[in-house]
Amino acid sequence: MSEDSPCCPPPSSPAPKSSCCPPKAPPATAQTCCPPTVAKDQAVCCPPPRVRELPGYRLWPFVGGWLDTPVGAVPQVATRPTWGDRLGRWQMRWGIGRMRYRIAPGLYAVGRPDAEAPVLVTANYKLSFDSLRRELGGRDLWILVLETQGINVWCAAGKGSFGTEELVRRVRAVGLDRLVTHRRLILPQLGAVGVAAHEVKNACGFQVLYGPVRAADLPVLLDRGEKALTPAMRRVSFTTLERLALTPVELTNMLKTLAWVALVLLVLGGIGPGIFSFSAALSRGGAAFVSALAGLFAGAVITPLLLPWLPGRAFAVKGALVGGLLGLGLGLVYAASWLSLTALAAAVAAVSSWCAMNFTGSTPFTSPSGVEKEMRRAMPLQAVALLVAGALWLAGAFTG
């Protein structure tokens, strides 16, 4: 304001007790991203720009708002899955972008939880997170997500990333003791192998309670006041449909290998009395590749479907039995000689045995030590069967 302004004294005059000049205007407030229909006391607006590292911030559409808490702004997540969630689930079933399907670890809110709301713990594999939140509609609670490198709870517990150290670290990092008045954490039962409850209690003061195997049973547990589970809620099922749901991943994982197998078989199929024949490469090599596909189908699809009814304990044996029978059946129909018949049966059995053995990591029937023992025994036999099949197949080109 200029010196001749009537409401301001000259610089040399003592300032009056009450100046007639209006106070300076306050600095303009930062533009908010809250919609105009949101009341000020609802506290679901976006966080300030400096908290870009908050879980879910500008990452996933399931974050519908932000809840003001004593530990800062916490993202509020939706419980109803969107078409994008369903598409992501389908992609994971086929192994597309599997290791990138993760969310940021940290604290999330469902509804408007308070200091007495339960705290559920899960992994940062988005499929695990989605399976949990879709069962929590209409409830108010907290979800604590651990950093498991995008691995599901069961596998992460076995690897140690869903474990005591990470759980204690995450409880402290989010300030959970300042957020809730109780001291209880509800963990998925399949994560028990990685978490020592007494160590968690000693380290951060929180008691670990193990919930049901399936997230679908959580509402029953919560409605009962976190009381004891029924035996059915503690039992791991592995039905035909559950086994079938895992087969697409096995098939997808083999696609790159199959491309190289097809190239090698086409080249070897052309070898014969005339040194090399392109027509033989297509006919013999193509037939051999079809046999490889038959072995893949026998080991990755048929064996898992028939798993409880196949004799033996070893998955490699179960797969070899299914593949051997399928290869023998194909050989009786298409093989031109006993060499081709034997080669076909041995090759399909070896491939099927290998693929079935890969399925051990997807079942509740095995242990890490048992899988290692089975692999040490089965892999040399599978290699011998493939070598014998290859030798007989090549010999058939010169004797046919």
Sine and cosine of phi, psi and omega as CSV:
sin_phi,cos_phi,sin_psi,cos_psi,sin_omega,cos_omega
0.00,0.00,0.61,-0.79,-0.06,-1.00
-0.96,0.29,0.28,-0.96,-0.06,-1.00
-0.94,0.34,-0.44,0.90,-0.03,-1.00
-1.00,0.06,0.16,0.99,0.05,-1.00
-0.92,0.39,0.74,-0.68,-0.09,-1.00
-0.93,0.37,-0.33,0.94,-0.07,-1.00
-1.00,-0.06,0.01,1.00,-0.02,-1.00
-0.87,-0.50,0.73,-0.68,0.06,-1.00
-0.95,0.31,0.40,-0.92,0.06,-1.00
-0.89,0.45,0.40,-0.92,-0.06,-1.00
-0.84,0.54,-0.51,0.86,-0.05,-1.00
-0.98,0.18,-0.27,0.96,-0.03,-1.00
-0.99,0.11,0.53,-0.85,0.08,-1.00
-0.92,0.40,0.61,-0.79,-0.06,-1.00
-0.94,0.34,0.74,-0.67,0.04,-1.00
-0.92,0.38,0.32,-0.95,-0.02,-1.00
-0.90,0.44,-0.62,0.79,0.03,-1.00
-0.84,-0.54,0.93,-0.36,-0.04,-1.00
-0.98,0.21,0.56,-0.83,0.04,-1.00
-0.99,0.11,-0.17,0.99,-0.02,-1.00
-0.96,0.28,0.63,-0.77,0.05,-1.00
-0.93,0.36,0.51,-0.86,0.04,-1.00
-0.90,0.43,0.43,-0.90,0.02,-1.00
-0.90,0.43,0.59,-0.80,0.00,-1.00
-0.91,0.40,0.66,-0.75,0.03,-1.00
-0.91,0.42,0.46,-0.89,0.02,-1.00
-0.88,0.47,0.54,-0.84,-0.03,-1.00
-0.88,0.47,0.69,-0.72,0.01,-1.00
-0.97,0.23,0.45,-0.89,0.00,-1.00
-0.91,0.42,0.56,-0.83,-0.02,-1.00
-0.92,0.40,0.74,-0.67,-0.04,-1.00
-1.00,-0.08,0.44,-0.90,0.04,-1.00
-0.98,-0.21,0.21,0.98,0.04,-1.00
-0.96,0.28,0.65,-0.76,0.11,-0.99
-0.93,0.37,0.45,-0.89,-0.05,-1.00
-0.90,0.43,-0.32,0.95,-0.04,-1.00
-0.99,0.11,-0.12,0.99,-0.05,-1.00
-1.00,0.09,0.80,-0.60,0.03,-1.00
-0.95,0.32,0.48,-0.88,-0.07,-1.00
-0.90,0.44,-0.53,0.85,-0.08,-1.00
-1.00,0.09,0.03,1.00,-0.01,-1.00
-0.99,0.16,-0.41,0.91,0.11,-0.99
0.80,0.61,0.75,0.66,0.07,-1.00
-0.87,-0.49,0.36,0.93,-0.06,-1.00
-0.98,0.20,0.14,-0.99,0.00,-1.00
-0.94,0.34,0.48,-0.88,0.02,-1.00
-0.97,0.25,0.30,-0.95,0.06,-1.00
-0.89,0.45,0.37,-0.93,-0.09,-1.00
-0.86,0.51,-0.39,0.92,-0.09,-1.00
-0.95,0.30,-0.20,0.98,-0.04,-1.00
-0.97,-0.24,0.72,0.69,-0.03,-1.00
-0.91,0.41,-0.33,0.94,-0.05,-1.00
-0.99,0.10,0.00,1.00,-0.01,-1.00
-0.88,0.47,0.57,-0.82,0.01,-1.00
-0.83,0.55,0.72,-0.69,0.08,-1.00
0.99,0.14,-0.16,0.99,-0.10,-1.00
-0.94,0.35,0.89,-0.46,-0.02,-1.00
0.84,0.55,0.49,0.87,-0.01,-1.00
-0.88,-0.47,-0.75,0.67,-0.14,-0.99
-0.77,-0.64,0.60,-0.80,0.01,-1.00
-0.96,0.29,-0.14,0.99,0.01,-1.00
-0.96,0.29,-0.17,0.98,0.07,-1.00
-0.99,0.12,0.92,-0.39,-0.06,-1.00
-0.98,-0.19,-0.15,0.99,-0.02,-1.00
0.00,-1.00,-0.10,-1.00,-0.04,-1.00
-0.72,-0.69,0.68,-0.73,-0.07,-1.00
-0.94,-0.34,0.82,-0.57,0.06,-1.00
-0.96,0.29,0.79,-0.61,-0.01,-1.00
-0.69,-0.73,0.20,-0.98,0.06,-1.00
-0.88,0.48,-0.30,0.96,0.00,-1.00
-0.96,-0.28,0.19,0.98,0.02,-1.00
0.92,-0.39,-0.11,-0.99,-0.02,-1.00
-0.97,0.24,0.79,-0.62,-0.02,-1.00
-0.90,-0.44,0.76,-0.65,-0.02,-1.00
-0.93,0.37,0.70,-0.72,0.08,-1.00
-0.99,-0.11,0.79,-0.61,-0.10,-0.99
-0.95,-0.30,0.53,-0.85,0.06,-1.00
-0.99,0.16,0.45,-0.89,0.01,-1.00
-0.97,-0.25,-0.25,0.97,-0.01,-1.00
-1.00,0.00,0.83,-0.55,-0.02,-1.00
-0.94,0.35,0.54,-0.84,0.04,-1.00
-0.98,-0.19,0.06,-1.00,0.04,-1.00
-0.90,0.44,-0.52,0.85,0.05,-1.00
-0.91,0.42,-0.62,0.79,0.06,-1.00
-0.90,0.43,-0.66,0.75,0.00,-1.00
-0.92,0.39,-0.63,0.77,0.04,-1.00
-0.90,0.44,-0.67,0.74,0.03,-1.00
-0.89,0.46,-0.63,0.78,0.03,-1.00
-0.89,0.46,-0.68,0.73,0.03,-1.00
-0.89,0.45,-0.66,0.75,0.02,-1.00
-0.88,0.47,-0.64,0.77,0.01,-1.00
-0.92,0.39,-0.56,0.83,0.04,-1.00
-0.90,0.43,-0.47,0.88,0.02,-1.00
-0.98,-0.20,0.11,0.99,0.08,-1.00
0.95,0.31,0.41,0.91,-0.03,-1.00
-1.00,0.03,0.90,-0.43,-0.01,-1.00
0.91,0.42,0.53,0.85,-0.14,-0.99
-0.83,0.56,-0.73,0.69,-0.10,-0.99
-0.99,0.16,-0.08,1.00,0.04,-1.00
-0.98,-0.21,-0.03,1.00,-0.08,-1.00
-1.00,0.00,0.97,0.24,-0.06,-1.00
-0.63,-0.77,0.32,-0.95,0.07,-1.00
-0.88,-0.47,0.20,-0.98,0.00,-1.00
-0.95,0.31,0.71,-0.70,0.07,-1.00
-0.93,0.36,0.39,-0.92,0.00,-1.00
0.63,-0.78,-0.40,-0.92,-0.10,-0.99
-0.96,-0.28,0.70,-0.72,0.05,-1.00
-0.77,-0.63,0.38,-0.92,0.00,-1.00
-0.85,-0.53,0.66,-0.75,0.16,-0.99
-0.94,-0.34,0.84,-0.54,-0.08,-1.00
0.94,0.34,-0.66,-0.75,0.00,-1.00
-0.80,-0.60,0.96,0.29,-0.05,-1.00
-0.93,0.37,0.44,-0.90,0.05,-1.00
-0.90,-0.44,-0.26,-0.97,-0.08,-1.00
-0.94,0.34,-0.26,0.97,0.01,-1.00
-0.98,-0.19,-0.01,1.00,-0.08,-1.00
-0.93,0.36,0.55,-0.83,0.03,-1.00
-0.90,0.43,0.39,-0.92,0.05,-1.00
-0.87,-0.49,0.90,-0.43,0.05,-1.00
-0.98,-0.18,0.59,-0.81,-0.05,-1.00
-0.89,-0.45,0.67,-0.74,0.04,-1.00
-0.51,-0.86,-0.03,-1.00,-0.01,-1.00
-1.00,-0.07,0.23,-0.97,-0.01,-1.00
-1.00,-0.04,0.24,0.97,0.23,-0.97
-0.94,0.33,0.85,-0.52,-0.17,-0.99
-0.89,0.45,-0.51,0.86,0.02,-1.00
-0.91,0.42,-0.61,0.80,0.08,-1.00
-0.92,0.38,-0.68,0.73,0.01,-1.00
-0.89,0.46,-0.68,0.73,0.01,-1.00
-0.91,0.41,-0.65,0.76,0.01,-1.00
-0.88,0.47,-0.53,0.85,0.02,-1.00
-0.97,0.24,-0.79,0.61,-0.15,-0.99
-0.93,0.36,-0.46,0.89,-0.03,-1.00
-0.95,0.31,-0.22,0.98,0.04,-1.00
-1.00,-0.09,0.07,1.00,-0.15,-0.99
-0.92,-0.40,0.35,0.94,-0.02,-1.00
-0.86,0.51,0.68,-0.73,0.02,-1.00
0.98,0.21,0.17,0.99,-0.02,-1.00
-0.91,-0.41,0.30,-0.95,0.05,-1.00
-0.86,-0.51,0.93,-0.37,-0.02,-1.00
-0.31,-0.95,0.14,-0.99,0.00,-1.00
-0.96,-0.29,0.56,-0.83,0.11,-0.99
-0.87,-0.50,0.85,-0.53,0.06,-1.00
-0.97,-0.23,0.89,-0.46,-0.07,-1.00
-0.97,-0.23,0.82,-0.57,0.01,-1.00
-1.00,-0.03,0.43,-0.91,0.06,-1.00
-0.99,0.14,0.97,-0.26,0.02,-1.00
-0.89,-0.46,0.26,0.97,0.01,-1.00
0.88,0.48,0.56,0.83,0.05,-1.00
0.96,0.27,0.39,0.92,0.01,-1.00
-0.95,-0.31,0.59,-0.81,-0.04,-1.00
-0.92,0.40,0.22,-0.98,-0.14,-0.99
-0.85,0.52,-0.76,0.66,-0.10,-0.99
-0.89,0.45,-0.77,0.63,-0.01,-1.00
-0.92,0.40,-0.64,0.77,-0.01,-1.00
-0.91,0.41,-0.57,0.82,0.05,-1.00
-0.91,0.42,-0.63,0.78,0.04,-1.00
-0.92,0.38,-0.55,0.84,0.01,-1.00
-0.99,0.11,-0.28,0.96,0.04,-1.00
0.98,-0.17,-0.14,0.99,-0.01,-1.00
-0.97,0.25,-0.51,0.86,0.18,-0.98
-1.00,-0.06,0.99,0.14,-0.14,-0.99
-0.62,-0.78,-0.08,-1.00,-0.07,-1.00
-0.87,0.50,-0.74,0.67,-0.07,-1.00
-0.89,0.46,-0.71,0.70,-0.01,-1.00
-0.92,0.38,-0.61,0.79,0.01,-1.00
-0.90,0.44,-0.73,0.69,0.01,-1.00
-0.90,0.44,-0.68,0.73,0.00,-1.00
-0.88,0.48,-0.66,0.75,-0.06,-1.00
-0.96,0.29,-0.59,0.81,0.06,-1.00
-0.86,0.50,-0.69,0.72,0.01,-1.00
-0.94,0.33,-0.63,0.78,-0.07,-1.00
-0.90,0.44,-0.61,0.79,-0.03,-1.00
-1.00,0.02,-0.08,1.00,-0.03,-1.00
0.92,0.39,0.67,0.74,-0.10,-1.00
-0.89,0.45,-0.51,0.86,0.00,-1.00
-0.92,0.39,-0.38,0.92,0.05,-1.00
-1.00,-0.03,-0.15,0.99,-0.06,-1.00
-0.99,-0.11,-0.66,0.75,-0.05,-1.00
-0.88,-0.47,0.48,-0.88,0.00,-1.00
-1.00,0.01,-0.40,0.92,0.04,-1.00
-1.00,0.09,0.06,-1.00,-0.01,-1.00
-0.70,-0.71,0.87,0.49,-0.02,-1.00
-0.75,-0.66,0.67,-0.74,0.08,-1.00
-0.82,-0.57,0.79,-0.62,0.03,-1.00
-0.98,-0.18,0.92,-0.38,-0.03,-1.00
-0.97,-0.26,0.47,-0.88,0.12,-0.99
-0.92,0.40,0.63,-0.78,-0.07,-1.00
-0.86,0.50,-0.56,0.83,-0.03,-1.00
-0.94,0.34,-0.13,0.99,0.07,-1.00
-1.00,-0.08,0.04,1.00,-0.09,-1.00
-0.90,0.43,-0.51,0.86,-0.06,-1.00
-0.90,0.43,-0.38,0.92,-0.05,-1.00
-0.98,-0.19,-0.12,0.99,-0.13,-0.99
-0.86,-0.51,0.80,-0.60,0.11,-0.99
-0.99,-0.11,0.96,-0.28,-0.13,-0.99
-0.87,0.49,-0.64,0.77,-0.04,-1.00
-0.93,0.37,-0.53,0.85,0.04,-1.00
-0.94,0.33,-0.59,0.81,0.07,-1.00
-0.89,0.45,-0.69,0.72,0.00,-1.00
-0.87,0.49,-0.69,0.73,-0.02,-1.00
-0.94,0.34,-0.55,0.84,-0.11,-0.99
-0.99,0.13,-0.63,0.77,-0.08,-1.00
-0.75,-0.66,-0.01,1.00,0.09,-1.00
1.00,0.10,0.09,1.00,-0.03,-1.00
-0.98,-0.20,0.67,-0.74,0.04,-1.00
-1.00,0.05,0.69,-0.72,0.00,-1.00
-0.99,-0.11,0.82,-0.57,0.12,-0.99
-0.90,-0.44,0.72,-0.70,-0.02,-1.00
-0.99,-0.11,0.80,-0.60,0.00,-1.00
-1.00,0.06,-0.25,-0.97,-0.05,-1.00
-0.97,0.25,0.18,-0.98,0.06,-1.00
-0.92,0.40,-0.69,0.72,-0.06,-1.00
-0.97,-0.23,0.67,-0.75,0.02,-1.00
-0.89,0.45,-0.44,0.90,-0.01,-1.00
-0.89,0.45,-0.36,0.93,0.01,-1.00
-1.00,0.00,-0.07,1.00,-0.02,-1.00
-0.88,0.48,-0.67,0.74,0.02,-1.00
-0.83,0.56,-0.61,0.79,0.03,-1.00
-0.90,0.43,-0.70,0.72,0.02,-1.00
-0.88,0.48,-0.71,0.71,-0.03,-1.00
-0.92,0.38,-0.60,0.80,0.01,-1.00
-0.93,0.36,-0.41,0.91,0.01,-1.00
-1.00,0.01,0.14,0.99,0.00,-1.00
0.96,0.28,0.58,0.81,0.04,-1.00
0.87,0.49,0.57,0.82,0.01,-1.00
-0.99,0.15,-0.04,-1.00,-0.09,-1.00
-0.87,0.49,0.53,-0.85,-0.01,-1.00
-1.00,0.09,0.38,-0.93,0.12,-0.99
-0.98,0.18,0.35,-0.94,0.02,-1.00
-0.84,0.55,-0.58,0.81,-0.01,-1.00
-0.90,0.43,-0.54,0.84,0.00,-1.00
-0.95,0.30,-0.30,0.95,-0.02,-1.00
-0.99,-0.13,-0.10,0.99,-0.11,-0.99
-1.00,-0.05,0.73,-0.69,0.05,-1.00
-1.00,0.02,0.87,-0.50,0.03,-1.00
-1.00,-0.10,0.36,-0.93,0.04,-1.00
-0.49,-0.87,0.92,0.39,-0.10,-0.99
-0.96,0.28,0.09,-1.00,0.00,-1.00
-0.87,0.50,-0.69,0.72,0.01,-1.00
-0.91,0.41,-0.61,0.79,0.03,-1.00
-0.92,0.40,-0.60,0.80,0.06,-1.00
-0.94,0.35,-0.65,0.76,-0.01,-1.00
-0.91,0.42,-0.54,0.84,-0.01,-1.00
-0.90,0.43,-0.36,0.93,-0.03,-1.00
-1.00,0.01,-0.25,0.97,-0.09,-1.00
-0.93,0.37,-0.56,0.83,0.01,-1.00
-0.84,0.54,-0.59,0.81,0.01,-1.00
-0.90,0.44,-0.67,0.75,0.02,-1.00
-0.89,0.46,-0.65,0.76,0.00,-1.00
-0.91,0.40,-0.68,0.73,-0.01,-1.00
-0.91,0.42,-0.62,0.78,-0.02,-1.00
-0.90,0.43,-0.36,0.93,-0.05,-1.00
-1.00,-0.05,-0.09,1.00,-0.11,-0.99
-0.88,0.48,-0.72,0.70,-0.02,-1.00
-0.90,0.43,-0.66,0.75,0.04,-1.00
-0.90,0.44,-0.64,0.77,-0.01,-1.00
-0.89,0.46,-0.56,0.83,0.02,-1.00
-0.88,0.47,-0.69,0.72,0.04,-1.00
-0.93,0.36,-0.61,0.79,0.03,-1.00
-0.88,0.47,-0.68,0.73,0.01,-1.00
-0.88,0.48,-0.68,0.74,0.00,-1.00
-0.89,0.45,-0.71,0.70,-0.01,-1.00
-0.90,0.43,-0.68,0.73,-0.02,-1.00
-0.92,0.39,-0.59,0.81,0.05,-1.00
-0.91,0.42,-0.64,0.77,0.01,-1.00
-0.93,0.38,-0.75,0.67,-0.02,-1.00
-0.92,0.38,-0.52,0.86,-0.01,-1.00
-0.92,0.40,-0.40,0.92,0.00,-1.00
-0.99,0.14,-0.17,0.98,-0.01,-1.00
-0.97,0.26,0.74,-0.67,0.00,-1.00
-0.20,-0.98,-0.28,-0.96,-0.01,-1.00
-0.84,0.54,-0.53,0.85,0.02,-1.00
-1.00,0.00,0.45,0.90,-0.02,-1.00
0.94,0.33,-0.87,0.49,0.02,-1.00
-0.46,-0.89,0.69,-0.72,0.00,-1.00
-0.73,-0.68,0.81,-0.59,0.01,-1.00
-0.93,0.37,-0.57,0.82,0.03,-1.00
-0.92,0.40,-0.63,0.78,0.06,-1.00
-0.93,0.38,-0.57,0.82,0.03,-1.00
-0.87,0.49,-0.65,0.76,-0.01,-1.00
-0.96,0.28,-0.67,0.75,-0.07,-1.00
-0.97,0.23,-0.83,0.56,-0.03,-1.00
-0.95,0.30,-0.69,0.72,0.02,-1.00
-0.91,0.42,-0.64,0.77,0.04,-1.00
-0.90,0.44,-0.66,0.75,0.03,-1.00
-0.90,0.44,-0.63,0.78,0.03,-1.00
-0.91,0.41,-0.61,0.79,0.02,-1.00
-0.92,0.39,-0.61,0.79,0.08,-1.00
-0.88,0.47,-0.59,0.80,0.05,-1.00
-0.90,0.43,-0.63,0.77,0.05,-1.00
-0.89,0.45,-0.65,0.76,0.06,-1.00
-0.90,0.44,-0.61,0.79,0.04,-1.00
-0.89,0.45,-0.65,0.76,0.05,-1.00
-0.90,0.43,-0.65,0.76,0.04,-1.00
-0.89,0.47,-0.70,0.71,0.00,-1.00
-0.91,0.42,-0.63,0.77,0.00,-1.00
-0.91,0.42,-0.66,0.75,-0.07,-1.00
-0.99,0.12,-0.55,0.83,-0.11,-0.99
-0.99,-0.14,-0.25,0.97,-0.04,-1.00
-0.84,-0.54,-0.85,0.53,-0.09,-1.00
-0.92,0.39,-0.72,0.70,-0.02,-1.00
-0.87,0.49,-0.74,0.68,0.06,-1.00
-0.87,0.50,-0.60,0.80,0.00,-1.00
-0.92,0.40,-0.63,0.78,-0.05,-1.00
-0.99,-0.12,0.19,0.98,-0.17,-0.99
-0.77,0.64,-0.76,0.65,-0.07,-1.00
-0.92,0.38,-0.35,0.94,-0.12,-0.99
-0.98,-0.21,-0.14,0.99,0.02,-1.00
-0.98,0.18,0.64,-0.77,-0.02,-1.00
-0.95,0.32,0.40,-0.92,0.02,-1.00
1.00,-0.03,0.28,-0.96,0.03,-1.00
-0.98,-0.20,-0.56,0.83,-0.07,-1.00
-0.96,0.28,0.72,-0.69,0.02,-1.00
-0.92,0.40,-0.56,0.83,0.02,-1.00
-0.89,0.46,-0.62,0.78,0.03,-1.00
-0.93,0.37,-0.69,0.73,0.03,-1.00
-0.86,0.51,-0.72,0.70,0.00,-1.00
-0.91,0.42,-0.64,0.77,0.02,-1.00
-0.89,0.45,-0.63,0.78,0.02,-1.00
-0.90,0.44,-0.74,0.67,0.00,-1.00
-0.90,0.43,-0.71,0.70,-0.02,-1.00
-0.92,0.40,-0.63,0.78,0.01,-1.00
-0.89,0.45,-0.68,0.73,0.02,-1.00
-0.91,0.41,-0.67,0.74,0.02,-1.00
-0.91,0.41,-0.70,0.72,0.01,-1.00
-0.90,0.44,-0.62,0.78,0.04,-1.00
-0.90,0.43,-0.65,0.76,0.03,-1.00
-0.90,0.44,-0.69,0.73,0.05,-1.00
-0.91,0.42,-0.63,0.78,-0.02,-1.00
-0.90,0.43,-0.62,0.79,0.02,-1.00
-0.91,0.42,-0.45,0.89,-0.01,-1.00
-1.00,0.04,-0.67,0.74,-0.18,-0.98
-0.93,-0.37,-0.37,0.93,-0.10,-1.00
-0.93,0.36,0.66,-0.75,-0.03,-1.00
-1.00,-0.04,-0.27,0.96,-0.03,-1.00
-0.49,-0.87,0.17,-0.99,0.01,-1.00
-0.92,0.39,-0.46,0.89,0.06,-1.00
-0.90,0.44,-0.73,0.69,0.00,-1.00
-0.91,0.41,-0.62,0.78,0.01,-1.00
-0.89,0.45,-0.74,0.68,-0.01,-1.00
-0.91,0.42,-0.68,0.74,0.00,-1.00
-0.89,0.47,-0.67,0.74,-0.03,-1.00
-0.91,0.42,-0.72,0.70,-0.01,-1.00
-0.90,0.44,-0.67,0.74,-0.02,-1.00
-0.93,0.38,-0.65,0.76,-0.04,-1.00
-0.92,0.40,-0.74,0.68,-0.02,-1.00
-0.90,0.43,-0.62,0.79,0.01,-1.00
-0.90,0.43,-0.67,0.75,-0.02,-1.00
-0.91,0.41,-0.71,0.70,0.00,-1.00
-0.90,0.43,-0.69,0.73,0.00,-1.00
-0.90,0.44,-0.64,0.76,0.02,-1.00
-0.89,0.46,-0.67,0.74,0.01,-1.00
-0.89,0.45,-0.74,0.68,-0.03,-1.00
-0.91,0.42,-0.62,0.78,0.02,-1.00
-0.92,0.40,-0.59,0.81,0.02,-1.00
-0.91,0.41,-0.54,0.84,0.06,-1.00
-0.90,0.45,-0.41,0.91,-0.05,-1.00
-0.96,0.28,-0.18,0.98,-0.03,-1.00
-0.87,0.50,-0.52,0.85,-0.01,-1.00
-0.96,0.28,-0.09,1.00,-0.04,-1.00
-0.94,-0.33,0.12,0.99,-0.11,-0.99
-0.87,-0.50,0.35,-0.94,0.10,-0.99
-1.00,-0.01,0.18,0.98,-0.11,-0.99
-1.00,-0.04,-0.18,0.98,-0.19,-0.98
-0.85,-0.52,0.20,-0.98,0.10,-1.00
-0.80,-0.60,0.40,-0.92,0.00,-1.00
-0.83,0.56,-0.67,0.74,0.00,-1.00
-0.92,0.39,-0.61,0.79,0.03,-1.00
-0.91,0.41,-0.63,0.78,0.02,-1.00
-0.91,0.42,-0.69,0.72,0.01,-1.00
-0.88,0.47,-0.66,0.75,0.02,-1.00
-0.90,0.44,-0.68,0.73,0.01,-1.00
-0.90,0.44,-0.66,0.75,-0.01,-1.00
-0.90,0.43,-0.66,0.76,0.00,-1.00
-0.88,0.47,-0.56,0.83,-0.01,-1.00
-0.99,0.13,-0.63,0.77,-0.17,-0.99
-0.99,0.13,-0.62,0.79,-0.12,-0.99
-0.87,0.49,-0.68,0.74,0.07,-1.00
-0.88,0.48,-0.63,0.77,0.02,-1.00
-0.92,0.39,-0.62,0.78,0.05,-1.00
-0.90,0.44,-0.66,0.76,0.02,-1.00
-0.90,0.43,-0.67,0.75,0.02,-1.00
-0.89,0.45,-0.68,0.73,0.01,-1.00
-0.88,0.48,-0.64,0.77,0.03,-1.00
-0.93,0.37,-0.64,0.77,0.02,-1.00
-0.90,0.43,-0.68,0.74,0.04,-1.00
-0.90,0.45,-0.70,0.72,0.01,-1.00
-0.89,0.46,-0.67,0.74,0.02,-1.00
-0.91,0.42,-0.65,0.76,0.01,-1.00
-0.90,0.43,-0.70,0.71,0.02,-1.00
-0.91,0.41,-0.61,0.79,0.01,-1.00
-0.90,0.43,-0.71,0.71,0.02,-1.00
-0.92,0.39,-0.61,0.80,0.02,-1.00
-0.91,0.42,-0.54,0.84,0.01,-1.00
-0.89,0.45,-0.44,0.90,0.01,-1.00
-0.93,0.36,-0.42,0.91,-0.05,-1.00
-0.99,-0.17,-0.23,0.97,-0.02,-1.00
-0.95,-0.30,-0.20,0.98,-0.05,-1.00
-0.99,0.16,0.00,0.00,0.00,0.00
